[in-house]
Amino acid sequence: MENITANKGKTNAIISHFWIIGTLIAFVLNMNSKNSFTSFYIRQMIGLHILSAINGWVVYKYLGNFAGWIVGLVLFVFWLISFMAAFNEEKKLVPFIGEQFQDWFKGI
């Protein structure tokens, strides 16, 4: 059953990985027929977008370019892990904070 859900939601889950506009498009497309696989990745991407904004506004400003670059690289690796899992129809949490994303944004 889970594989059927993942197969139906794969396209929207992948769309959610492309910038904030992709996440918004996937969110709108997922509103009518909720798909748990798509919702899982929308929650992951909302969390990564928020962390990316914090990196751009706080880390770069107060900790410097090098720290911001390192955090940006880590966030890119997290995005890549998430994207590859969505592409392979697997639910895989973002390391360290993915569980919190699922909890914080569980209404989506």
C-alpha positions as CSV (number, residue, x, y, z in Angstrom):
1,M,0.0,0.0,0.0
2,E,2.8,2.4,0.9
3,N,4.5,1.8,-2.5
4,I,1.2,2.8,-4.3
5,T,1.0,6.0,-2.2
6,A,4.7,6.8,-3.0
7,N,4.2,6.1,-6.7
8,K,1.2,8.5,-6.9
9,G,2.9,11.2,-4.9
10,K,6.4,11.0,-6.4
11,T,6.0,13.7,-9.0
12,N,4.7,16.3,-6.5
13,A,7.3,15.2,-3.9
14,I,10.0,15.9,-6.5
15,I,8.4,19.2,-7.5
16,S,8.6,20.3,-3.9
17,H,12.4,20.2,-4.0
18,F,12.7,23.0,-6.5
19,W,13.0,26.3,-4.7
20,I,10.2,27.7,-2.6
21,I,7.9,28.1,-5.6
22,G,8.1,24.3,-6.2
23,T,7.2,23.7,-2.6
24,L,4.2,26.0,-2.9
25,I,3.1,24.4,-6.1
26,A,3.4,20.9,-4.6
27,F,1.4,22.2,-1.5
28,V,-1.4,23.5,-3.7
29,L,-1.5,20.3,-5.8
30,N,-1.6,18.2,-2.7
31,M,-4.5,20.1,-1.1
32,N,-7.3,18.3,-2.9
33,S,-6.1,14.8,-2.8
34,K,-3.8,14.4,0.2
35,N,-0.9,12.1,-0.4
36,S,1.1,11.1,2.6
37,F,4.3,10.7,0.6
38,T,4.0,14.2,-0.9
39,S,3.1,15.7,2.4
40,F,6.2,14.1,4.0
41,Y,8.5,15.8,1.5
42,I,6.6,19.2,1.6
43,R,7.2,19.2,5.4
44,Q,10.9,18.4,4.8
45,M,11.3,21.1,2.3
46,I,9.5,23.8,4.3
47,G,11.9,23.0,7.1
48,L,15.0,23.2,4.8
49,H,13.7,26.5,3.3
50,I,13.4,28.0,6.8
51,L,16.9,26.9,7.7
52,S,18.2,28.3,4.5
53,A,16.6,31.6,5.2
54,I,18.1,31.6,8.7
55,N,21.4,30.8,7.2
56,G,21.2,33.7,4.8
57,W,20.0,36.3,7.3
58,V,21.6,35.3,10.5
59,V,24.6,33.0,10.0
60,Y,26.2,35.0,7.2
61,K,25.5,38.3,9.0
62,Y,26.7,37.4,12.5
63,L,29.1,34.4,12.0
64,G,30.6,35.4,8.7
65,N,30.9,34.2,5.1
66,F,32.8,31.0,5.9
67,A,30.3,29.8,8.5
68,G,27.5,30.6,6.2
69,W,29.1,28.8,3.3
70,I,29.6,25.7,5.5
71,V,26.0,25.7,6.7
72,G,24.9,26.2,3.1
73,L,26.9,23.2,2.0
74,V,25.4,21.1,4.8
75,L,21.9,22.2,3.8
76,F,22.6,21.3,0.2
77,V,23.7,17.8,1.2
78,F,20.5,17.5,3.2
79,W,18.5,18.7,0.2
80,L,20.3,16.1,-2.0
81,I,19.6,13.3,0.4
82,S,16.0,14.3,0.4
83,F,15.7,14.7,-3.3
84,M,17.3,11.3,-4.0
85,A,15.0,9.5,-1.5
86,A,12.0,11.1,-3.1
87,F,13.2,10.1,-6.6
88,N,13.6,6.5,-5.3
89,E,10.2,6.6,-3.7
90,E,11.6,6.2,-0.1
91,K,10.6,8.2,2.9
92,K,13.9,9.3,4.3
93,L,14.2,12.0,7.0
94,V,16.7,14.8,6.7
95,P,19.6,14.0,9.1
96,F,19.4,15.4,12.6
97,I,16.3,17.6,12.3
98,G,14.0,15.8,9.9
99,E,11.9,14.3,12.7
100,Q,11.3,17.8,14.1
101,F,10.2,19.0,10.6
102,Q,7.6,16.2,10.5
103,D,6.4,17.1,14.0
104,W,6.4,20.9,13.6
105,F,4.5,20.9,10.3
106,K,2.3,17.9,10.9
107,G,-0.8,19.9,9.9
108,I,0.4,19.8,6.2
